């Protein structure tokens, strides 16, 4: 029969195999905190034993029933969890090893080993003649770590841009690669890696990027990094060391670029765009010698840089001996647009190229690559070595195997099919519920720009009603340094991500949005009629 003792010191459950004896009421459950630590102190705790109806803690019974070879670890884990959670409060006395072993039906050696291990870890304390008890600071030292990962907005439907569908991660292929890598990887390859990355991965990346993106890629010049974010930071630190204090960024563009370059001591200068790309004339006017671009699928406008603008940009870089940083954002996802090679392939001496698997596999892998002009390579590698000594070897080897065996190409095709279907579903839903809207940036990428007719404004009212309906949307002006002026065009412009949402969820989200703001349109219709 289970029994819950009532005092703070006795917050654990006991289970009797026999009848409850009167002697149990006299059992002490606390001991004064004694100095010293050491053995499990079981003999000194014999006074706490009960007679043949020995109590066994109910919370340990599942551990006692574990398979024989894992029973010891299970017992330690159960005790540890009980202390961490507070079910065993500081100061609570534990039974002697002999008594608890008899109660649980396990060997005394298992209990003794558990007591000794948890005493060594600081969860328990013991003293000869005083027994074993829960340490006073054990629970405070084991507060759960906070999770500071970005959290999704609490919304029924969130149209956040730049988020892939993580359910498309190729688990089977990844698991197979994991088994293969562990079977083949030499022991010495588990040491500190080349800060540039595993030679095997750099070779595979050189072939992949040359074939798919037209990059001029020498394996010796590729640096494997923790995503595009680290690539930008590396470039920022190297530019700063060379005396560069400003770098141009697209406006509108990614706010993250501002933060990354600021961390390296480099300020960003917003440079506006037109329908062909960044305005090179403004680059000259503002005197910058480096600029960050997303020419394959500009974020967030979704335009592809024209051939003319690409040529102008490279002419500018040569004229000022500058650097174009090419973030190949969404470069792998094209639906209705003829593939255009990377800018780096036209002038590797003035373009730094970076990309990652964050959209094609998962952002949690933190795996990307960087190619810089030859003159910068040694500086980038030195900075990378100082930052983290290189990326995890196993992840690099796994990805290399995926590329070599064609699994990564298959993953890209799988994602492209899924994302094209979702793009079509979003465009159809917008046409149905927001007639007259202009949708752009749809030929590639994972988001669109939807420009709603002016009758759906003002923007602040629209956004409040959307939020109240449980729909999270972000206006284009959120990505502009110059506010709404850089949003370019009349009406209300929204940045709508679709890759992480199913076609049904996309349709539902647009419908909810239309229902939430329909009164705005109705009010304008009535006003027009008057």
C-alpha positions in Angstrom: 0.0 0.0 0.0 1.4 3.4 -0.9 1.7 6.1 1.8 2.7 9.8 1.4 4.4 11.2 4.4 3.3 14.7 5.3 6.3 16.8 6.5 8.5 18.7 4.2 11.4 16.4 4.9 9.3 13.3 4.0 8.0 14.2 0.5 8.5 10.8 -0.9 6.3 7.8 -1.2 6.8 4.4 0.5 5.4 1.0 -0.4 5.0 -1.8 2.0 5.4 -5.4 1.1 4.0 -6.3 4.5 1.9 -4.5 7.1 2.7 -1.1 8.4 4.5 -1.5 11.8 4.1 0.9 14.7 7.9 1.2 14.9 7.8 3.2 11.6 6.2 6.2 13.3 9.3 6.6 15.4 11.7 6.6 12.4 13.8 9.7 12.1 13.7 11.4 8.7 16.1 14.2 9.2 19.7 14.4 10.4 21.7 17.5 11.2 24.0 18.6 8.4 27.3 17.0 9.2 30.7 17.8 7.8 32.6 15.4 5.6 31.7 13.0 2.9 32.7 9.6 2.0 31.2 6.1 2.0 27.5 5.4 2.0 27.4 5.2 5.8 24.9 2.3 5.7 25.9 0.8 9.1 25.4 4.0 10.9 22.0 4.4 9.4 20.8 1.0 10.6 18.7 2.7 13.3 16.5 3.9 10.5 15.7 0.4 9.4 12.2 -1.0 9.9 11.5 -4.5 10.7 10.5 -7.2 8.2 7.9 -4.9 6.7 10.7 -2.7 5.3 9.7 0.3 3.3 10.8 0.6 -0.3 10.4 3.9 -2.1 7.8 3.8 -4.7 9.7 6.1 -7.0 12.5 3.6 -7.2 10.4 0.6 -8.1 10.6 1.1 -11.9 14.4 1.3 -11.7 14.5 -1.9 -9.6 12.5 -3.6 -12.3 14.9 -2.5 -15.1 16.9 -5.2 -17.0 19.8 -6.5 -14.9 22.6 -4.9 -17.0 21.0 -1.5 -16.8 19.5 -1.7 -13.3 22.4 0.1 -11.6 22.3 3.1 -14.0 18.5 3.2 -13.7 18.7 3.3 -9.9 21.2 6.2 -10.0 19.1 8.1 -12.5 15.9 7.7 -10.5 17.6 8.9 -7.3 19.2 11.8 -9.2 15.9 12.9 -10.7 14.1 12.6 -7.4 16.6 15.1 -5.8 16.6 17.4 -8.8 12.8 17.6 -8.9 12.5 18.2 -5.1 10.6 15.0 -4.4 13.5 14.2 -2.1 14.0 17.5 -0.2 17.3 18.6 1.2 18.0 16.9 4.5 15.9 13.9 3.7 17.5 10.7 5.2 17.9 7.7 2.9 17.6 4.1 4.2 20.8 2.1 4.7 22.0 0.3 1.6 21.1 -3.0 3.1 17.6 -1.9 4.0 16.9 -0.3 0.6 18.3 -3.3 -1.3 16.1 -5.7 0.6 13.1 -3.4 0.0 13.7 -3.2 -3.7 14.8 -6.8 -4.2 18.2 -5.8 -5.6 21.7 -6.5 -4.6 23.2 -4.3 -1.9 26.1 -3.6 -4.1 23.9 -1.8 -6.6 22.5 0.5 -3.9 26.0 1.1 -2.4 27.3 2.1 -5.8 24.3 4.4 -6.4 24.9 6.1 -3.1 28.6 6.5 -3.7 28.1 7.9 -7.2 25.5 10.5 -6.2 27.6 11.5 -3.2 30.5 12.1 -5.5 28.2 14.2 -7.7 27.1 16.3 -4.8 23.5 15.1 -4.7 23.9 13.2 -1.4 26.0 13.5 1.7 27.0 10.9 4.2 28.9 10.6 7.4 30.0 7.6 9.4 27.4 7.0 12.1 24.9 9.5 10.7 23.9 7.7 7.5 23.2 9.2 4.1 21.0 12.2 3.3 20.1 14.6 0.5 22.6 17.4 0.2 21.3 20.9 1.1 22.4 22.6 -2.1 21.8 19.8 -4.5 18.5 21.0 -6.0 19.6 24.6 -6.3 22.6 23.5 -8.3 20.4 21.6 -10.7 18.0 24.3 -11.9 17.0 23.6 -15.4 18.9 25.5 -18.1 16.8 28.1 -19.9 16.1 27.6 -23.5 17.0 30.8 -25.4 16.3 29.4 -28.9 14.0 31.6 -31.0 10.4 30.7 -30.2 7.6 30.7 -32.7 5.0 33.4 -32.2 1.9 32.1 -30.4 -0.4 32.3 -33.4 -2.7 29.9 -35.2 -0.8 30.6 -38.4 2.6 32.3 -38.6 3.7 33.5 -42.0 7.3 34.0 -40.9 9.8 34.1 -43.8 12.9 32.1 -44.1 11.7 29.0 -42.2 11.9 25.6 -43.9 9.7 22.6 -43.2 11.8 20.7 -40.7 9.7 17.5 -41.2 11.4 17.2 -44.6 14.7 16.6 -43.0 16.0 13.3 -44.5 16.2 11.3 -41.3 16.7 7.9 -43.0 19.5 9.1 -45.3 21.1 10.9 -42.4 20.9 7.8 -40.2 22.4 5.7 -42.9 25.2 8.2 -43.4 25.8 8.2 -39.7 26.3 4.4 -39.6 28.5 4.5 -42.6 30.7 7.4 -41.3 31.2 5.7 -37.9 32.2 2.5 -39.6 34.7 4.2 -41.9 36.1 7.2 -40.0 39.6 6.7 -38.8 40.4 7.3 -35.2 42.9 10.1 -35.9 40.1 12.0 -37.7 38.3 12.6 -34.4 41.1 14.9 -33.3 41.1 18.7 -33.7 40.2 19.3 -37.4 41.6 21.5 -40.0 39.9 24.9 -39.3 38.9 25.1 -42.9 37.0 21.8 -42.6 37.4 18.2 -43.4 39.2 17.8 -46.8 36.6 15.2 -47.8 33.8 17.8 -47.3 35.7 20.6 -48.9 36.3 18.4 -52.0 32.6 17.4 -52.1 31.5 21.0 -51.7 33.8 22.2 -54.5 32.2 19.7 -56.9 28.6 20.5 -55.7 29.0 24.3 -55.9 30.7 24.2 -59.3 28.0 22.0 -60.7 24.9 23.6 -59.2 25.9 27.3 -58.8 28.7 27.9 -61.2 31.1 28.8 -58.4 34.9 28.8 -59.0 35.7 26.5 -56.1 39.1 25.2 -55.1 38.8 22.8 -52.1 41.9 24.5 -50.6 40.0 27.8 -50.5 36.7 26.6 -49.0 36.1 27.3 -45.3 33.4 25.2 -43.6 31.6 27.4 -41.0 28.7 27.5 -38.7 26.2 28.8 -41.2 26.1 32.2 -43.0 26.0 34.0 -39.7 29.5 32.9 -38.9 30.6 33.6 -42.4 29.5 37.2 -42.2 31.2 37.6 -38.8 34.5 36.2 -40.2 34.3 38.6 -43.1 33.5 41.5 -40.7 36.5 40.8 -38.5 38.9 40.5 -41.5 37.6 43.7 -43.0 38.0 45.5 -39.7 41.6 44.2 -39.4 42.2 45.7 -42.9 41.0 49.1 -41.8 37.5 48.9 -43.3 34.9 50.5 -41.0 31.8 50.5 -43.1 30.0 48.0 -45.4 27.0 48.5 -47.6 23.9 46.5 -47.0 20.7 46.1 -49.1 17.8 48.3 -48.1 15.4 46.6 -47.5 17.4 43.7 -46.3 18.2 41.3 -43.4 18.4 43.1 -40.1 20.8 40.4 -39.0 23.6 41.8 -41.2 23.6 45.0 -39.1 24.1 43.0 -35.9 26.8 40.7 -37.3 29.0 43.4 -38.7 28.5 45.6 -35.6 29.9 42.7 -33.5 33.1 43.0 -35.6 33.3 46.8 -35.2 32.0 47.5 -38.7 29.1 49.8 -39.3 26.5 49.2 -42.1 25.4 51.7 -44.7 22.0 51.1 -46.3 21.9 51.1 -50.0 18.6 51.1 -51.9 17.5 48.8 -54.7 15.5 49.0 -57.8 14.0 46.2 -59.8 17.4 45.1 -61.0 19.3 45.0 -57.8 21.4 47.3 -55.5 22.0 50.8 -56.9 25.7 50.9 -57.7 25.6 54.7 -58.1 24.7 55.0 -54.4 27.7 52.7 -53.5 30.0 55.2 -55.2 28.3 58.2 -53.5 28.5 56.7 -50.0 32.2 55.7 -50.4 31.9 52.1 -49.2 34.4 49.5 -50.4 32.4 46.4 -49.5 28.7 45.5 -49.9 26.6 42.5 -48.8 24.2 41.3 -51.5 21.6 38.5 -52.1 21.6 38.4 -55.9 20.0 35.0 -56.4 16.8 35.9 -54.6 17.1 39.2 -52.8 15.8 39.2 -49.3 13.1 40.2 -48.8 12.0 41.7 -52.2 12.5 38.4 -54.0 14.1 39.9 -57.1 16.9 38.3 -59.0 19.7 40.7 -59.9 19.7 41.4 -63.7 22.8 40.6 -65.8 23.3 44.3 -66.3 23.3 45.1 -62.6 25.6 42.2 -61.9 28.1 43.5 -64.4 27.8 47.1 -62.9 28.4 45.7 -59.4 31.6 43.9 -60.5 32.8 47.0 -62.3 32.3 49.0 -59.1 34.3 46.4 -57.1 37.2 46.4 -59.5 37.2 50.2 -59.7 37.5 50.7 -55.9 39.4 47.4 -55.3 36.4 46.4 -53.1 34.6 43.3 -52.1 31.1 42.0 -53.0 29.8 39.6 -50.4 27.4 37.2 -52.0 24.9 35.5 -49.7 23.4 32.8 -51.9 20.1 33.2 -50.2 17.5 30.7 -51.5 19.8 30.0 -54.5 18.8 26.3 -54.6 15.0 26.9 -54.8 13.9 28.1 -58.3 10.5 27.4 -59.8 9.8 29.6 -62.8 13.1 31.2 -63.3 16.0 30.1 -65.5 19.0 29.1 -63.2 21.5 31.9 -62.9 25.0 31.1 -61.7 26.6 32.7 -58.7 28.1 36.1 -59.0 31.4 34.7 -57.6 31.9 32.6 -60.8 32.3 35.9 -62.8 35.0 37.4 -60.6 36.3 35.3 -57.7 39.0 37.9 -57.0 36.4 40.4 -55.9 33.5 38.3 -54.6 33.2 36.4 -51.3 30.6 33.6 -51.6 28.6 32.0 -48.7 25.8 29.6 -48.3 24.5 26.9 -45.9 22.2 23.9 -45.4 19.8 25.9 -43.2 17.0 25.9 -45.7 17.8 22.6 -47.5 18.3 20.4 -44.4 17.9 22.2 -41.1 19.2 25.4 -39.4 20.0 23.5 -36.3 22.9 21.7 -38.1 24.8 25.1 -38.1 26.7 24.1 -41.3 27.7 26.4 -44.1 30.6 27.4 -46.3 32.6 30.4 -47.3 34.9 31.2 -50.2 36.8 34.4 -50.2 39.3 35.9 -52.7 42.7 34.2 -52.4 44.2 37.3 -50.8 41.8 37.0 -47.8 41.9 33.2 -47.3 44.7 33.0 -44.8 43.2 35.8 -42.6 39.8 34.1 -42.6 41.3 30.7 -41.7 43.3 32.3 -38.9 40.1 34.0 -37.5 38.1 30.8 -37.8 40.8 28.9 -35.9 40.7 31.4 -33.1 36.9 31.4 -33.0 36.2 27.7 -32.5 39.0 25.4 -33.9 36.8 24.2 -36.6 33.3 22.6 -37.0 32.3 19.3 -35.5 34.0 16.4 -37.5 31.1 14.0 -37.5 28.6 16.5 -38.9 31.0 17.4 -41.6 31.7 13.8 -42.5 27.9 13.0 -42.6 27.2 15.9 -44.9 30.1 14.9 -47.2 28.7 11.4 -47.5 25.2 12.8 -48.3 26.7 14.9 -51.1 29.0 12.1 -52.4 26.1 9.6 -52.6 23.6 11.9 -54.3 21.4 12.1 -51.3 21.7 15.9 -51.0 20.7 16.4 -54.6 17.6 14.2 -54.0 16.8 16.2 -50.9 16.9 19.5 -52.9 14.6 18.1 -55.5 12.2 16.8 -52.8 12.1 20.2 -51.1 11.7 22.1 -54.4 8.6 20.0 -55.3 7.1 20.6 -51.8 7.8 24.3 -51.8 6.5 24.9 -55.3 3.2 23.3 -54.3 3.0 25.5 -51.2 3.8 28.6 -53.2 1.0 27.9 -55.6 -1.4 27.3 -52.7 -0.5 30.7 -51.1 -0.8 32.6 -54.4 -4.2 31.0 -55.1 -5.5 31.8 -51.6 -4.4 35.5 -51.9 -6.2 35.7 -55.3 -9.4 34.4 -53.8 -9.5 36.4 -50.6 -7.6 39.6 -51.5 -8.5 40.2 -55.1 -6.5 42.9 -56.8 -3.3 42.1 -54.8 0.1 42.1 -56.5 2.3 39.1 -55.6 6.0 39.3 -56.5 9.1 37.3 -55.7 7.4 34.0 -56.6 9.8 32.6 -59.1 12.2 31.4 -56.4 12.8 31.2 -52.7 10.6 30.4 -49.7 8.5 33.6 -49.4 6.5 36.1 -51.4 5.8 39.8 -51.3 2.0 40.5 -51.3 1.0 44.1 -52.0 -2.6 44.5 -51.0 -4.7 47.3 -52.4 -4.7 50.5 -50.4 -8.3 49.9 -49.2 -7.0 47.3 -46.8 -5.0 49.8 -44.8 -3.9 51.6 -42.7 -1.1 49.2 -41.9 -1.2 49.4 -38.1 -4.9 48.6 -38.0 -4.5 45.7 -40.4 -1.7 44.2 -38.3 -3.6 44.6 -35.0 -6.6 42.8 -36.5 -4.5 40.1 -37.9 -2.8 39.5 -34.6 -6.2 39.4 -32.8 -7.3 36.7 -35.2 -4.2 34.6 -34.5 -2.4 35.3 -37.7 1.2 36.5 -37.6 2.3 38.6 -40.6 5.1 41.1 -41.0 5.1 44.2 -43.2 7.9 44.8 -45.7 8.7 48.0 -43.8 10.1 45.9 -40.9 13.0 45.0 -43.2 13.8 48.6 -44.4 16.3 50.9 -42.8 14.4 53.9 -44.1 11.0 52.7 -42.9 8.1 52.5 -45.3 9.8 54.6 -47.9 12.0 51.6 -48.8 8.9 49.3 -49.1 8.5 50.8 -52.5 5.0 51.0 -54.0 1.5 51.9 -52.9 -0.7 49.8 -50.6 0.1 47.4 -47.8 3.2 45.2 -48.5 3.5 41.9 -46.6 6.4 39.4 -46.4 4.7 36.0 -46.3 6.8 32.9 -45.8 5.2 29.6 -46.9 7.8 26.8 -46.8 7.0 25.6 -43.3 3.2 25.6 -43.8 1.1 22.9 -45.5 -1.2 24.0 -48.4 -4.2 23.5 -46.1 -2.6 25.7 -43.4 -1.7 28.4 -45.9 -5.3 28.5 -47.2 -6.6 28.6 -43.6 -4.2 31.4 -42.7 -5.2 33.6 -45.6 -8.9 33.0 -44.9 -8.5 33.9 -41.3 -6.6 37.0 -42.3 -9.4 38.1 -44.7 -12.1 37.5 -42.2 -10.2 39.6 -39.6 -9.8 42.6 -41.8 -12.9 42.4 -44.0 -14.5 45.3 -42.1 -11.7 47.5 -43.2 -12.6 46.9 -46.9 -16.3 47.1 -46.1 -15.9 50.5 -44.5 -14.1 51.9 -47.5 -16.8 50.5 -49.8 -19.4 52.3 -47.8 -17.4 55.5 -47.7 -17.0 55.4 -51.5 -20.7 54.9 -52.0 -21.4 58.0 -50.0 
